[in-house]
């Protein structure tokens, strides 16, 4: 009987170690983003808006002419989602085909978001800073002045 006890302890130990190893291998993998243009996840706050494509002065070219909550879609207006990122920037993700799309989104002058859009983002105010932003696959990261 004394010879059986060490064998049982060793057997249970091996089964337990096997179970722990198997559990570590079977866990659900986290899906990463493989695209170089992928955006890091937003801080969890986002809002769906309608973006009118064009430069503010003429609403032509490739920029953002106007941003509204809801609104009618047209040839120059698309739905998009703004998200507040942990680093204080705004992520932009456009749904569908973007009219007159170019690899660079140009914002000629600072573009304040309306108070209702800012409120939906959980902010007092938000302003997209002027500049040239890489735009690929309907996505861009925009420098912004955010007031919480």
Secondary structure, 3 states (H helix, E strand, C coil): CHHHHHHHHHHHHHHHHHHHHHHHHHCCCCCCCCCCCCCCCCCCEEEEEEEEECCCCCCCCCCEEEEECCCCCECCEEEEEEEECCCCCEEEEECCCCCCCCCEEEECCCEECCHHHHHHCCCCEEEECCEEEECECCEEEECEEEEC
